[in-house]
Amino acid sequence: MPGAVLRALACPHCGHGLAASGNGLGCDSGHRFDVAKEGYVSLLTGRGSAGTGDTAEMVRARRSFQDAGHFARLAGAVAETAACLAAGPGAGARTADGAPGGIVADVGAGTGYHLAAVLDRLPGATGVALDVSKFALRRAAKCHPRAGAAGCDAWQGLPLRSGAVSLLLNVFAPRDGAEFARVLRPDGALVVVTPTARHLGELVGPLGLVSVDPRKDERLERALGGLFEETGRDELDVDLALSRADAATAVEMGPSARHLSPQELRRGIAALPEPVAVTGSFSVSVHRPRPAPTRG
Protein backbone atom coordinates (compact mmCIF):
# COMPACT_ATOMS: atom_id res chain seq x y z
CA MET A 1 0.00 0.00 0.00
CA PRO A 2 1.45 3.42 -0.92
CA GLY A 3 2.85 5.28 2.08
CA ALA A 4 0.69 8.33 1.42
CA VAL A 5 -2.44 6.16 1.58
CA LEU A 6 -1.32 4.54 4.82
CA ARG A 7 -0.76 7.96 6.38
CA ALA A 8 -4.27 9.03 5.34
CA LEU A 9 -6.03 6.01 6.83
CA ALA A 10 -7.53 6.03 10.32
CA CYS A 11 -8.67 3.28 12.64
CA PRO A 12 -12.44 2.85 12.22
CA HIS A 13 -12.84 2.12 15.95
CA CYS A 14 -10.91 4.97 17.59
CA GLY A 15 -9.83 7.30 14.77
CA HIS A 16 -6.12 6.96 15.52
CA GLY A 17 -3.59 6.65 12.73
CA LEU A 18 -2.62 3.27 11.33
CA ALA A 19 0.83 1.80 10.75
CA ALA A 20 2.21 -1.47 9.44
CA SER A 21 1.98 -4.19 12.09
CA GLY A 22 3.20 -7.65 11.14
CA ASN A 23 1.17 -8.79 8.16
CA GLY A 24 -1.46 -6.13 8.69
CA LEU A 25 -2.11 -2.66 10.07
CA GLY A 26 -2.59 -1.50 13.63
CA CYS A 27 -3.20 1.60 15.75
CA ASP A 28 -1.87 2.79 19.11
CA SER A 29 -5.05 1.58 20.82
CA GLY A 30 -4.29 -2.01 19.90
CA HIS A 31 -6.79 -2.50 17.09
CA ARG A 32 -5.42 -4.76 14.33
CA PHE A 33 -6.54 -5.29 10.74
CA ASP A 34 -5.48 -7.96 8.29
CA VAL A 35 -4.18 -7.22 4.80
CA ALA A 36 -5.61 -9.74 2.32
CA LYS A 37 -3.28 -11.60 0.00
CA GLU A 38 -4.76 -9.55 -2.86
CA GLY A 39 -3.37 -6.38 -1.26
CA TYR A 40 -6.37 -4.63 0.30
CA VAL A 41 -6.99 -4.06 4.02
CA SER A 42 -10.39 -4.69 5.56
CA LEU A 43 -11.35 -1.85 7.91
CA LEU A 44 -14.91 -3.06 8.39
CA THR A 45 -15.99 -2.79 12.02
CA GLY A 46 -18.47 -5.64 12.14
CA ARG A 47 -21.44 -3.33 12.54
CA GLY A 48 -24.31 -4.15 10.19
CA SER A 49 -24.14 -2.68 6.70
CA ALA A 50 -26.99 -0.51 5.43
CA GLY A 51 -26.68 -2.30 2.10
CA THR A 52 -24.94 -5.22 0.51
CA GLY A 53 -21.79 -5.05 -1.53
CA ASP A 54 -21.44 -6.21 -5.10
CA THR A 55 -21.30 -9.97 -5.53
CA ALA A 56 -18.53 -11.76 -7.39
CA GLU A 57 -20.83 -12.09 -10.41
CA MET A 58 -21.66 -8.35 -10.40
CA VAL A 59 -17.97 -7.44 -10.19
CA ARG A 60 -17.08 -9.79 -13.06
CA ALA A 61 -19.84 -8.24 -15.16
CA ARG A 62 -18.71 -4.69 -14.36
CA ARG A 63 -15.09 -5.51 -15.18
CA SER A 64 -16.14 -7.09 -18.49
CA PHE A 65 -18.26 -4.07 -19.42
CA GLN A 66 -15.45 -1.67 -18.50
CA ASP A 67 -12.80 -3.70 -20.34
CA ALA A 68 -14.97 -3.53 -23.46
CA GLY A 69 -14.63 0.27 -23.35
CA HIS A 70 -18.31 1.10 -22.90
CA PHE A 71 -17.61 3.44 -19.96
CA ALA A 72 -14.38 4.89 -21.38
CA ARG A 73 -15.95 8.26 -22.18
CA LEU A 74 -17.36 8.54 -18.67
CA ALA A 75 -13.99 7.68 -17.10
CA GLY A 76 -12.39 10.25 -19.39
CA ALA A 77 -14.91 12.90 -18.35
CA VAL A 78 -14.29 12.22 -14.65
CA ALA A 79 -10.52 12.37 -15.20
CA GLU A 80 -10.82 15.60 -17.19
CA THR A 81 -12.92 17.14 -14.42
CA ALA A 82 -10.30 16.13 -11.86
CA ALA A 83 -7.50 17.59 -13.99
CA CYS A 84 -9.35 20.90 -14.34
CA LEU A 85 -9.93 21.07 -10.60
CA ALA A 86 -6.27 20.36 -9.90
CA ALA A 87 -5.14 23.07 -12.30
CA GLY A 88 -7.71 25.71 -11.37
CA PRO A 89 -7.88 28.33 -8.63
CA GLY A 90 -8.42 26.94 -5.16
CA ALA A 91 -6.74 23.67 -6.09
CA GLY A 92 -5.75 21.30 -3.30
CA ALA A 93 -2.43 19.82 -2.30
CA ARG A 94 0.71 20.02 -4.43
CA THR A 95 3.88 17.98 -4.56
CA ALA A 96 7.29 19.51 -3.77
CA ASP A 97 7.75 20.48 -7.44
CA GLY A 98 4.36 22.17 -7.60
CA ALA A 99 2.48 19.40 -9.44
CA PRO A 100 -1.09 18.58 -8.37
CA GLY A 101 -0.87 15.99 -5.61
CA GLY A 102 -2.59 14.84 -2.47
CA ILE A 103 -4.98 11.96 -1.88
CA VAL A 104 -7.80 11.03 -4.24
CA ALA A 105 -10.37 8.89 -2.41
CA ASP A 106 -13.02 6.99 -4.38
CA VAL A 107 -15.96 6.10 -2.13
CA GLY A 108 -17.77 3.07 -3.52
CA ALA A 109 -14.89 2.56 -5.94
CA GLY A 110 -15.91 -0.84 -7.26
CA THR A 111 -13.07 -2.15 -9.42
CA GLY A 112 -11.16 1.15 -9.21
CA TYR A 113 -11.78 1.88 -12.90
CA HIS A 114 -12.54 5.59 -12.52
CA LEU A 115 -9.91 6.10 -9.82
CA ALA A 116 -7.25 4.70 -12.15
CA ALA A 117 -8.31 7.09 -14.92
CA VAL A 118 -8.01 10.05 -12.54
CA LEU A 119 -4.59 8.99 -11.27
CA ASP A 120 -3.37 8.71 -14.88
CA ARG A 121 -4.24 12.41 -15.30
CA LEU A 122 -2.78 13.46 -11.92
CA PRO A 123 0.74 12.00 -11.82
CA GLY A 124 1.51 13.61 -8.44
CA ALA A 125 -1.55 12.18 -6.69
CA THR A 126 -2.10 8.95 -4.76
CA GLY A 127 -5.42 7.15 -4.60
CA VAL A 128 -7.40 5.03 -2.18
CA ALA A 129 -10.34 2.87 -3.27
CA LEU A 130 -13.00 2.36 -0.60
CA ASP A 131 -15.70 -0.28 -0.99
CA VAL A 132 -17.67 -2.76 1.10
CA SER A 133 -17.35 -5.62 -1.40
CA LYS A 134 -14.31 -7.88 -1.01
CA PHE A 135 -14.79 -8.98 -4.61
CA ALA A 136 -14.51 -5.38 -5.83
CA LEU A 137 -11.56 -4.68 -3.53
CA ARG A 138 -9.57 -7.56 -4.99
CA ARG A 139 -9.72 -5.72 -8.32
CA ALA A 140 -9.33 -2.21 -6.91
CA ALA A 141 -6.16 -3.09 -4.99
CA LYS A 142 -4.44 -3.65 -8.33
CA CYS A 143 -6.13 -0.88 -10.33
CA HIS A 144 -3.11 1.46 -10.35
CA PRO A 145 0.49 1.51 -9.03
CA ARG A 146 -0.29 4.63 -6.98
CA ALA A 147 -3.48 3.30 -5.38
CA GLY A 148 -4.36 1.32 -2.28
CA ALA A 149 -7.69 -0.23 -1.31
CA ALA A 150 -9.57 -0.56 1.96
CA GLY A 151 -12.81 -2.24 2.90
CA CYS A 152 -15.36 -0.09 4.67
CA ASP A 153 -19.08 0.56 4.91
CA ALA A 154 -19.65 4.10 3.67
CA TRP A 155 -22.68 4.45 5.97
CA GLN A 156 -20.61 3.62 9.07
CA GLY A 157 -17.94 6.30 8.62
CA LEU A 158 -14.90 6.55 6.37
CA PRO A 159 -11.60 5.17 7.73
CA LEU A 160 -9.72 8.34 6.80
CA ARG A 161 -8.14 11.10 8.85
CA SER A 162 -9.98 14.41 8.98
CA GLY A 163 -8.85 16.75 6.21
CA ALA A 164 -6.69 14.07 4.57
CA VAL A 165 -8.29 14.09 1.12
CA SER A 166 -7.81 16.57 -1.72
CA LEU A 167 -10.34 15.04 -4.13
CA LEU A 168 -13.29 12.76 -3.44
CA LEU A 169 -14.90 10.65 -6.17
CA ASN A 170 -18.40 9.26 -5.81
CA VAL A 171 -19.57 7.31 -8.87
CA PHE A 172 -22.96 5.58 -8.54
CA ALA A 173 -22.28 5.13 -4.83
CA PRO A 174 -23.62 6.04 -1.35
CA ARG A 175 -23.11 9.59 -0.11
CA ASP A 176 -22.65 10.65 3.51
CA GLY A 177 -22.29 14.41 3.33
CA ALA A 178 -21.02 14.82 6.90
CA GLU A 179 -18.25 12.26 6.40
CA PHE A 180 -17.33 13.73 3.02
CA ALA A 181 -17.00 17.17 4.61
CA ARG A 182 -14.91 15.76 7.47
CA VAL A 183 -12.29 13.99 5.34
CA LEU A 184 -11.96 16.67 2.64
CA ARG A 185 -9.45 19.48 2.88
CA PRO A 186 -11.10 22.94 2.99
CA ASP A 187 -9.71 23.55 -0.51
CA GLY A 188 -10.71 20.08 -1.73
CA ALA A 189 -13.50 19.07 -4.09
CA LEU A 190 -16.06 16.31 -4.50
CA VAL A 191 -16.97 14.89 -7.92
CA VAL A 192 -20.30 13.03 -8.02
CA VAL A 193 -21.54 10.92 -10.93
CA THR A 194 -25.18 9.86 -11.08
CA PRO A 195 -27.24 8.32 -13.88
CA THR A 196 -29.86 10.51 -15.51
CA ALA A 197 -33.41 9.33 -16.24
CA ARG A 198 -32.25 8.43 -19.78
CA HIS A 199 -29.59 5.98 -18.61
CA LEU A 200 -30.05 2.58 -20.29
CA GLY A 201 -33.59 3.68 -21.11
CA GLU A 202 -33.80 1.37 -24.12
CA LEU A 203 -33.34 -1.63 -21.81
CA VAL A 204 -35.49 -0.55 -18.86
CA GLY A 205 -38.88 -1.24 -20.45
CA PRO A 206 -38.14 -4.39 -22.47
CA LEU A 207 -36.24 -6.06 -19.62
CA GLY A 208 -38.19 -4.72 -16.65
CA LEU A 209 -35.15 -3.06 -15.09
CA VAL A 210 -35.05 -0.84 -12.02
CA SER A 211 -35.48 2.72 -13.30
CA VAL A 212 -33.58 5.77 -12.11
CA ASP A 213 -35.24 7.55 -9.20
CA PRO A 214 -36.75 10.76 -10.67
CA ARG A 215 -35.97 12.51 -7.37
CA LYS A 216 -32.28 11.63 -7.47
CA ASP A 217 -31.22 15.29 -7.67
CA GLU A 218 -33.35 16.09 -4.62
CA ARG A 219 -31.71 13.25 -2.70
CA LEU A 220 -28.28 14.51 -3.71
CA GLU A 221 -29.14 17.99 -2.49
CA ARG A 222 -30.41 16.63 0.82
CA ALA A 223 -27.23 14.63 1.31
CA LEU A 224 -24.83 17.44 0.47
CA GLY A 225 -26.64 20.77 0.36
CA GLY A 226 -25.97 22.00 3.86
CA LEU A 227 -22.27 21.15 3.76
CA PHE A 228 -21.35 21.55 0.10
CA GLU A 229 -21.97 24.05 -2.67
CA GLU A 230 -22.42 22.75 -6.21
CA THR A 231 -20.01 24.67 -8.43
CA GLY A 232 -20.48 22.90 -11.74
CA ARG A 233 -22.49 20.26 -13.55
CA ASP A 234 -22.29 18.62 -16.96
CA GLU A 235 -24.35 15.88 -18.58
CA LEU A 236 -22.80 13.24 -20.79
CA ASP A 237 -24.75 11.02 -23.17
CA VAL A 238 -22.95 8.11 -24.82
CA ASP A 239 -24.46 6.16 -27.72
CA LEU A 240 -23.72 2.47 -27.27
CA ALA A 241 -24.26 -0.32 -29.79
CA LEU A 242 -24.39 -3.39 -27.57
CA SER A 243 -24.44 -7.04 -28.47
CA ARG A 244 -27.01 -9.11 -26.62
CA ALA A 245 -24.18 -10.43 -24.44
CA ASP A 246 -23.05 -6.90 -23.56
CA ALA A 247 -26.66 -5.87 -22.86
CA ALA A 248 -26.93 -8.78 -20.44
CA THR A 249 -23.66 -7.71 -18.81
CA ALA A 250 -25.00 -4.18 -18.35
CA VAL A 251 -27.91 -5.63 -16.41
CA GLU A 252 -25.84 -8.11 -14.41
CA MET A 253 -23.50 -5.43 -13.03
CA GLY A 254 -26.23 -3.18 -11.65
CA PRO A 255 -29.06 -3.21 -9.10
CA SER A 256 -31.44 -4.98 -11.47
CA ALA A 257 -29.27 -8.07 -11.12
CA ARG A 258 -30.87 -8.54 -7.69
CA HIS A 259 -34.43 -8.34 -9.06
CA LEU A 260 -34.35 -10.49 -12.21
CA SER A 261 -33.94 -14.24 -12.31
CA PRO A 262 -31.43 -15.62 -14.85
CA GLN A 263 -34.36 -17.14 -16.77
CA GLU A 264 -36.19 -13.79 -16.98
CA LEU A 265 -33.03 -12.06 -18.14
CA ARG A 266 -32.32 -14.67 -20.83
CA ARG A 267 -35.86 -14.41 -22.20
CA GLY A 268 -35.73 -10.62 -22.31
CA ILE A 269 -32.28 -10.49 -23.91
CA ALA A 270 -33.27 -13.01 -26.60
CA ALA A 271 -36.08 -10.69 -27.72
CA LEU A 272 -33.74 -7.71 -28.28
CA PRO A 273 -32.33 -6.75 -31.68
CA GLU A 274 -28.60 -7.20 -32.19
CA PRO A 275 -26.92 -4.86 -31.81
CA VAL A 276 -29.24 -2.92 -29.55
CA ALA A 277 -28.85 0.87 -29.47
CA VAL A 278 -28.57 1.99 -25.85
CA THR A 279 -27.94 5.37 -24.25
CA GLY A 280 -25.52 5.74 -21.36
CA SER A 281 -26.49 9.00 -19.68
CA PHE A 282 -24.65 10.56 -16.76
CA SER A 283 -24.56 13.71 -14.68
CA VAL A 284 -21.10 14.80 -13.47
CA SER A 285 -21.25 17.46 -10.75
CA VAL A 286 -18.58 19.25 -8.72
CA HIS A 287 -19.10 20.26 -5.10
CA ARG A 288 -16.94 22.37 -2.80
CA PRO A 289 -17.09 22.35 1.01
CA ARG A 290 -18.98 25.28 2.45
CA PRO A 291 -16.90 27.34 4.90
CA ALA A 292 -17.62 26.58 8.53
CA PRO A 293 -19.91 29.22 10.05
CA THR A 294 -18.08 31.85 12.06
CA ARG A 295 -19.13 32.59 15.59
CA GLY A 296 -19.67 36.21 16.46
Salt bridges, closest charged atoms under 4 A:
GLU38 OE2 - ARG138 NE 3.53
ASP54 OD2 - ARG62 NH1 2.50
GLU57 OE2 - ARG60 NH2 3.61
ASP67 OD1 - ARG63 NE 3.19
GLU80 OE1 - ARG121 NH1 2.79
ASP120 OD1 - HIS144 NE2 2.96
GLU179 OE2 - ARG182 NE 2.82
ASP187 OD1 - ARG185 NE 2.87
ASP213 OD2 - ARG219 NH1 3.04
ASP217 OD1 - ARG233 NH1 3.70
GLU218 OE1 - ARG215 NE 3.19
GLU230 OE1 - ARG233 NH2 2.89
GLU235 OE1 - ARG198 NH2 2.90
ASP237 OD2 - ARG198 NE 3.13
ASP246 OD2 - HIS70 NE2 3.01
GLU274 OE1 - ARG244 NH1 3.25
